[in-house]
Amino acid sequence: MKHKWLLFLVILISGLLIYSNYSLAQTKVKPKSTKELIKTLPEKYRKWLEEEVVYIISPKEKEVFLSLENDRQRDMFIEAFWKQRDPNPNTPENEFKEEHYRRIKYANEHFGKESPEPGWRTDMGRIYIILGEPSYIEKYENLYDLYPTVIWFYQGMAEYGLPNAFSVVFYKPNGNGEYQLYSPIKDGPQKLMPHYSGDMTDYSQAYQSLVNIEPSVANVSLSLIEGEPLTELRPTMASDILLYQKIPNAPIYKVKDTYADKLFRYRDIIEVEYSANYIDSDALASVYRSPDGIYYVHYLIEPKKLSLEKDGGNYQTSLEINGIVTDDNGQQVYQFNRRIPLNLSDAQVARIKDRLMSFQDVFPLVPGKYKLSILLKNFVSKEFTSFETELNIPEEGLQMSPLLLANRLTRSSQYRGLNKAFLLGDWQFVPSPRNDFIAADTLYVFFQIWGLTPELKQKAVLNYDLVKENGEKVKAFSRRLADYPEENVFYETMPLEGLSPANYLLTVTLNDENGTELLSQKENFFISHLPTLSRPWVMTQPQEGDTSALVQHSLGIQYWNKKEINKAKKYLEAAYRQQPNEPVYALDFCRYLYTEKQYQDVLNIARPFVQNQQNYEFLELLGQSSQALNKYEEAISYYKQYLTHFGTNINVLNAIGECYYQLGDFDEALYAWERSLQLEPNQEKIKTQVKALKEKKPVKK
């Protein structure tokens, strides 16, 4: 038996690698630590990372930078790093970069004079580089009962995730040396007074003493955040969160939706060569419900340009769209990919060359609060764009969808019954993410209201108010809900003729019979002064309807990822029953069955896929289910097949060892567990089992 298994281990990777060599290979690819990776950088890049951008580079950007393989890639990354932070990319100067290096120079010239460290490494230097020049400064350096203290006041930095007004305080402990950052919690007002003799744990007493010395310093000694309410004279965590979380995160807060977060989020999808080629885009995403009660996310993304490659007589490229939905905890709930090949003739390119491309899509999503991330890559030009938005799909209750403003409408669409972006009922809307119109356009307004009671359906009223940017009310009218042909779907037509070019705000309010406001949605749009607008050409792919296996499986996977297993069952089973020969649907349904300990059902469904279709993704589940049914020899066979096709897996090796142990074949159990420990030595449970097994029955050499 042992020799047969040894032969099996020899063919782990396509029959070419010996098991022991494969184990060593796994050891060699163990990731280096950050310090080790930084040490391997050439001096130029090490200085850039550790000194020049140390305070403004995000952990994600740092991780990506350290993963680059050569100087060309590093130069591309640095170019992209500054490019994505440039507030005015249309000018040759990069104002952000210039200001950053000015701050570093200032910090080195003005701070660190009483410290062996350069100015940029001092507390004052770090805060100055991150936040820039304070709005104003107060210095208290010559008071007998107060250590030298400096207060920097900042305001108007909410765009960086900071309070609207706050202070940063520095002081010199023991009255000498370099200024250090003051923390209300870690230091407290006690530490600011050299002759304070009161209770060091009594913040209230220390605060009162400091008020008598210098009220302005006392005012910031318990809270650095202006206007923070203090229920008692003790510091709260808010100031420390400001100092040690919000301020360090400020440099990346404003770029998380454009570059840093994108590159990290899509680091497994976006190759380094894309990194300097991010292009702007406009986007829109809204949630609407189908008549069967399924919520769909309708979205579009319009890159500022679309690059094509000339190939013979045609122009071509290939676009890839990757969508990721995560919950409030960052847990992935859903992920999808679309691949769109484009092959256009000269005539087609001539018609669209001056127009944007609008990729439009739709997918189902179960109720919850999410963040949606969409990435679009152009394989020819190595350009990419993306957008992120928050989605809120209510479980139940009275809710109103966003207002959809469209510049074109097709009634009785030929795609009715399918899922297609912004196809709502039999109406095909064509919105713009910019909500731009001309005076000759008709504004089509669509929205839904969910959770209406019978009484509201009969008596409630919708009020429409159109207001110009100067506050002038342009139009107002009301309609009873009972006057609309459908109960939950509402649609209005508003000709814009006669309205002047300007920004407008449309507000739709739901009021009950007494005039009480229940719900309201607003949407801005503008009327251009131009006589015509170039509208994008639309690229979209209609999909199957609500009851299709595709939709049912998508909903099931989402509930599964949300760990709402009971809800997942209905949809996973429905998808499998519709298309029992589709491996993806069968595999995910088997995963559900396994969690419910329906092991025999797993075997019945999964076996034909391995035997007839050679679909080896089922092998681990087959092994686990056989093992759970005490069919240890059968489980070992499936596990070994898994290793043959997918390579070494520690969990599978441990399972093999457990199966052999249950069969009483201690030699083989020990052999499997020791191989597992070679791959990952830090497995205390396996070490204990190996030790106990050796004491129980020595292994034959």
N, C-alpha and C positions, 0 to 999 in steps of 0.2 A: 504493500500500500504506500509506504513512504517513498519508494523509488518512483512509483507512478506519479505521485503528486509532484515530485521534484522535476520530472520531465514536463509536467504541466507548467510549472513556474518558469521554465526556460523560455516559453513562448508568450510572455506577458505582452510585449509590444510587437505585434505583427510577426512573431516568431523570430525576431532578430536580436533581441536584447536578453541577456541572462539576468535572472531576477536580482542577483546581488549587484550587478552593474547598474541596473535600473534603480535600486535602492540608493546607491551611491550618487547617482545622477540627481535624485530627489534631494539628497542632502546638499549637493553643490548649488542648487538653485534657491536655497534658503535666502530670503531677502536680507540684504545688509541693513544695518541700523542707519538712522539719519546721519549720525556723526561719521560713520564710516563712508557713507556716500559723499558727504561734504568734503572729506579729506581727499577723495579721489578727483575732485574738480580741479581744473587748472586755476592758477592764482587769480586770473582775471574774473572768472565766474564765481569763485569762492568769495572774493571781495564784494562782488555785486550782490550776492545772496546774503552774506553775513553782516555787511556794513551798510550798503547803499539802500537796499529795499527791505531790510530786516523788520522794520516796523509797519510796512505797508503791504507786504506780500501775505496772502492768505495761506493757511496750512495746505489747502488744496493745490494752490499754485506752486507752492514749494515742493509738494509731492510730485507733481507733474514735471517740474524743472529737474528734479533729481533723478527722474526716470529717463531723461533724454540721453541719447547714446553718443552724440558727437557734438563738436563745436558749431557746426552748421545748424543743427537743430536748436542748440542753445541760443544762437544769435537770432533765429526766427522767433523763439519764444520771447526773448527780451524785446524784440521789435513789437510783437503782439501785446506784450505786457503794457508798454507805454501807449501803444496805439489805442488800446481799449479804454485808457484813462484820459485820452485827449478830449478836452471839453469842446474843442472846435477843430474837427478833423479836416475842414476845408482850408485851413491855413497851414503854412509850412512849419510854424512854431507849435510846439506842444507845451501849452501853458502849465499843465499839471506837472510835467517833468521838470520844467525850468523852476517852478516854485518849490518843488521837492528838493532839488539840489541847492537852491538858495537857503532853504531851512537847514540843511545839513551844514552848510558853510557857516551860517549864523551860529548854530549850536556849538560848533567847534571853536569859534572865535570868542564866544561870550560865556560859555559854561565849562566847568571842569578845571578851573584855575586852582582850586583847592583839593583836587583829586588826581590820583595817578592815571585815571581813565580819561580818554578823549571826551570832548564835550558831548558828542552824539550818544555816548553810553550813559551819561548821567540821567537822573530822573527828570531834571529840567529839560535837558536836551531831547530826551525821548518824547515828552509831552509836547514840546515845541515842534518837533518834526511831525508828529501826528496831527496836532490841532492847529498849528500855526500861531500867528500873533494873537495874543489875548485882546479882548475888547478894551480892557484897561487893567492896570496893575496897582496894587496897594502893597507898600513895604513897611514893615515894623521891625527895624533892625537895631534900635538903640534904646529899648525899654528895659529897665532894670529887672522887672519881674516877668519878662517874656523873652523866651528864646527868639533869635532872629526868625521872622516869619514873613513870607511873601504870598500874596493871594493873587492868582490870575483869574479874571472873570471872563467867561465866554457866554455868548448868546447867539440865537439864530442858527443853530446847527442841528436842527431836528432832522434834516435830510440825511444825516449820517447816523440816525438812530440814537441820538443823544437828547437829553432834556433841552427844552427851549432856552433855559438859563441855568448856569451852574458855575461853580468855582473849583479850581484846583489849588490846593494849599501845599506849600513847601516850608520846611523849617530845618534849623540846624540843631540836632540833638547835642546837648552839652555845650551849645553855643559856638561851636567851631566846625570846621570841615565843610564839605559840600552840602548844599541843600538837598534834603530828602523829601520824598512824597509823604504827605500826611494822610492818615486814614482815621476817620472818626471812631471806628470800632477797634482797630489794632493799636492805635495810639491814644486817642481820646484827649480832651482838653487838659487832662493832668500832665501829659508829656510836654505841653507847650510852656509850662511855668516852672522855671528852675527852683523856685523857693516854695513850691506848693507842699504843704505838710498835712493835708487832709487825707481822708480815706481814698486810696487809689482805685477802689472799685466803685466809688460813688460819683457817677457822672454828673448828677444834679449839683452836688456840692462844688465839684471842680468847675462846672459851667458858671455858677454864680460867682466864684472867685475870679474867673476869667472876664466876666462882664465888668467887674470893678477895675480890671487892669486895662482892657481894650475891648469895648463892645463889638466893634467890627470883626475882630478875630473870633470872639465868642459866637457871633452869629453863624459862622461857618464851621465851628468846631464840632457840632453834633450832626449837621447835614450839609453836604456840598450842593444840594439841589435846591434852587430858589423856590420857595413856596411849598416845600414838602411839609405836610402836617405831621407834627410829633405829638403823640398822645401823652407822652411823658418826656422828661428831660433825659432821654437816652438815645444814642444813635441807632439808626435802623440799618438793615442790610443794603438799602438802596444806594448809599454812597459807595460802599465797597463794590457793588455790582457795576456802578459807574466807572470806578477807577480800574478795576481788574477785568472787566468784561466789555463794557460798552465802548470805552475810549480805545482800548487795543483793537476792537473790531471796527471802529469808525472808518479807517482807510479802505476797508473792503466792503463796508455796508452798502455803499452807493454803486459798487460795480458787481454785486453778486448776481444781478439779473442780466448782465451783459457779457462778462468775460470770465471772471474767476469761477463763479459757480457753474457756468456752462461747461468750461473746459474740464472741470472736475466731474461734473455730472455725466458728461458724455465721453470721459477719458477712454472708455473701452470701445467707443464707436468712432470718435474723431481722432484721426491720426495726427501726429505732430505737424505734418505738412499743411494741415488745415488751419493750424492755430493762429497764423497771422492773417487769415483770410476771412475773418468774420465780417458779414455784411448786415446792414440794418434791414429791418423788415417791419411791416405793420401787421397786426394780428387781431383776431376777434374770437372769442369763445363764449357760447351761451348754452344753457341747459333748457331743453324742452321735453315735454312728455308725450309719448305716443298714445293713441286711443286705448291701447291695451294696458296702459299704466307703466310702461317702461320708460325710464329717463334716458335721454340721449344727449351727448355733448356734441354740439355742432360747432366746428371751428374752421378758421381759414388763416392762412399765413401768406403774405405777399412780400417776397424779397425785393429789395430795391433794384436788383438786376438779376438777369438769368443768362449765364454764359453758355454758349453752344460751341460745338466743335464741328468744323467742316470735314465731311468724310464723303469723298466722291461728289455726287450731286446733291447730297442732303446735309442737313445740320442735325447733330444728335448730342444727347447727353443722357445721363441716368440719374434720377433723383431718388434719394432714400429718406423716408420720413420715419422717425422713431418717436413714439409717444410713451411717456411714463407718468403714471398717476400714483402719488404718495399721500399718505394720511398725515394727520397732525404730528405724529411721532416720526415721520420720515420713512415709515414702512411702505414698501412698494405694494400697491394694491392691484395694479394692472400695467401691462406693458404690451405694446404692439409695434409692428413694423409694416411699412408699405414700400414697395419698390416700383418706381414709375420710369420706364424707358421712354425717351422722347426721340422721335425721328421725323423731322420736318423738311418739307420741300422748300425751294427758293421762294415760291409763291406764298407759302404759309408764313415763312419768316418775314417776308415783306409786309404782310398784313399785321403782324404782331410786334415788329421790331421796336416800335415806339410806345408799347404798352407793357404794363406790369403783368406778371403771371400770378394768378391767385389759385393756390392749391387749397381745395376745400374737402373736408372729410367729416365723418360722423362715427361715433362709437357709443355703445350702451355703457351705463355706469350706475351702480347701485347707490342708494342714499348714503350720505355722509359728507364730511368736510375734507377737501382734498387740495393738493397742489398739482396742477397739470403742467408738464414740461414737454414741449414739442421741439424736436431738432430736425432740421432739413439740411441734407448734404447734397452738393453737386459733385459727382464723381469726376467730371471732366475738368472743371476749373479748380477743384479742391477748395471750394468756398462752402461756408456753412452759415446758417442763421438759426435762430431759435426764439422761443418765447415761453414765459411762465405766467400762470395766472391761478387765482384761487377759485375753487368751485364749491358751492354749497347746495347740496341736494337734500331737501327736508324729508324726514321719514313720514310726517303727516302734519296736519294743521293747515291753517289758512296761509297761503303763500302766493306771491306774484312773481312771475318770471321777469327777467330783464326785458326791456323794450327792444325789439328788433326793428331798426330803421333800414328800409331797402329803397333803392333807386329804380328797381325794376321788378316786375312780378309777372309770372306766367301761371295762369289759371289752368286747371285740369291737366296737370303735368303727365306726360306719358310714363313717368316713373312711379306713379302712385302705387302704393303697396310695398315699395322697396324703401330701403334706408338710403337717403342721399342728403348731403349737407344742405341745410336750410330748405329742405322739402318738408313742409309742415302741412299735413293733410294732403290735399291735392294742389296746394299752392307752392310754387317754387319761387322763393325770394332770392334776390341778389343784393346783399348788403355790401357796404364798404367799411373796412376797419377805421377809416378816417371820418366816416359820416359826412362826406362831402357831397354837395348838391349844387345845381345851378337853378336859376329862377324858373327855367322852363321845365324842370323836373316835377314829378309827382312823388310825394313822400308817402311810402307805404309803411304803416305801423302795425306790428304784430306782437302779441303777448298772450300769456296764459295765466289763469288764476286757478289754483288748486285748493281743494278743501272748502268749497262753497257749500253752505247749508241751503236747504230748500227755500228758506225764508229769504236769504240773501239773493238767491237766484231770481226771485220774483220782485224784490223790493229795492235792492241795492242799485246805486247809480255810479257810473264812471264819469269823472270830470277831466276834461282835457284842457290844459293851459299851455299856450305857446308864448314865450317871453323872449324879447330881444335882449342882447347883452347889456344894453343901457337901462334895463328894467321896464321898458315899454311892453305892455301886454298887447300882443299882436292878434291873438285868436283865442277864443275860449268857447267850449260847448260841452254839453252833457248828454249822456245816453243811458237809459235803463238797461241793466243786464238782460232783462226779459226781451228786449228788442233785438238782441243778437241771435242769429240762427243756431249757434252752438253754445252749449252751456259753459264750457271752460276755455274756449278759444275766442280771441277778440282781434278784430282787424279793422283798421280805418284807413281811408285814403285822404290825403291832404295835398291839394295842388299848391305849389309854391309860387305860382305866378303872381307878380305884384309885390313880392317881398324883396327888400333891398339886400345886397350882399352884407353879411354880418354873421356873428355867432348867435345861436339861438338855443334855448333850453325848453324841451318838451317835458311836461310833467303830467302823468296820468295817476289819478287818485281814485281809490274805491271808497265810497261813503255808504253808510247804511241809510235807512229811511229817515233817520233823525238828523242826518248830515254829519254824523261822527266819522272821522277819517279812520279807516281800517288798514289800508295798504296804500303804498305809493311807490312809484318808480320814476326815475328821471333819466333823460338821455340828452347829451349835447349834440348839436350838429351845426354845420355852417354852410352858408350859401356863398359860393365863389362869385367873384366879379367877372370871371371868364365866361365867354358865351358858350363854351363847350368844355367838357372834361374827358380826358382819355380814360376809358374804363378798362380794367384788366380783362384779360382772357382767362377763363376759368378751366381748371383741370380738376376733375373729380372722378370718383369711381362708385357707382351705385352698388349697394350691397343687399344681401337677403334681408327679409323682414323679421318682425318680432319673434315669430314662432320658429325660425330657422335654428338649426343646430349651432350655427356660428354664434348667434346672439345668445342662445341659452348657455352655451359653453363659456362665453365671455362673462356672463353674470355669475355663473357658478365659480369660476376661477377667482373673481373679485371677492365673493363671500368667503371662499376658502382662504384667501390671503388675509382677509379681515378676521379670520378665525371664527367666523360664524358658520360652523360646520353644518348645522341642521338646515340652514337656508341654502347652503351650497349644494346639498344633496339633490334637491328638486331639479336644479338646473343642470348639474353634471349628469344626472341620470337621464334627463330629457334629451340632452345632446347625444349621449351614447345610444339611447333607444332609437333615435332617428337615424343615426349613421353608425351602426355597431361595428362596421369594418374600418372606421377611421381611427388610426392608432392614437392620435392625440386625445380624442374623446374617451376612448377605452382606457388609456393609461391614467388619465385624471380621475375617471370614475373608480378605477381600481385603487387609487390612492385613498379615496374616500372610504371605500369598502374596507381597506386595511385598517384605517383608524377606528372603524366600527367593529373590528375583530371578525369580520365576515370573510375569513381566510379562504374557505373553500370556494366562495364566489370569485375571489381574486384569481385562484388557480383556474377555474373554469373559463374565465374571460381571457386571461393573459396567455395561457398555454398556446392557443392557436396562433397568436401573433409571433411567437418565437418559433414554433414548429413549422408553420406554413409561410410566414412572411419574413422570417429571420429578422424580426424587429427586436433588437436586443435591449432596448430601453426597459423592457418588462422584467429583465432577469433578476434585478435586485429585489423587486417586489415579490417575484416568484420564490426567491430564496427565503425572504423574510416570512412569507405566508406559510411555506412548507415547514420552516423551523417552528413557527408558532403552533403548527399542528403536530409537532413532534416527528415530522417526516425528515429526520436529520440527514439521511443519505441523499434524498432528493434535494434538500436544501443545499448541501455541499456541492452537488452537481451544478445547480443554478449559479451558485456563488463563483465557482471556478470558471464557468462560462463567462460570467460578468468580467472577471479579471482578465480573461483572454481577450475580450473585445475592448475593454475600457482602461486596462492598466490597473496598477496597484491602488487599492482603496483600504485605508486603515480599518474602517468600520466593517468592511466585508471580511478582511483577514481575521478580525476579532470574532466575527460571527462564525467563520469556519472553525476557529479554535473552539468555540462554545459547542458547536455541533459535534465535533470529534470528542470533546469531553463528555457530552451526554451519551455518546455511543460507547464510551469506555476506552477509546483509543487515545490514551494519554500522550503517547509519543507524537502523534500528529497534532494534537491540541497544543502541546508545548512548542512544536515546530512553527505552527501558525502564529502563536502569540509572540514568540521571539522575533519572527520576521516583522511583526507589527511594531515591536519595540525598537527595532533597528530604524524604522522610518520615523517614529515619534517616541523618544525615550520617556517623555513626561506623561506617562499613563499609569497613575498610581494603582488603579484597580487591576489593570493587566499585570503590573509588576507583582502585586499581592497574589494573584492567581498563579503566576509562573512560579513564585517562591513556594507556595503551598503545594503545587503540583510536583515540584522537584523533591520536596520533602516526603510527599506521599508515594511517588514512584519515580525512581531515578530513570533518566533517559538513557537508552542504549546508544552507545557511540558507534 
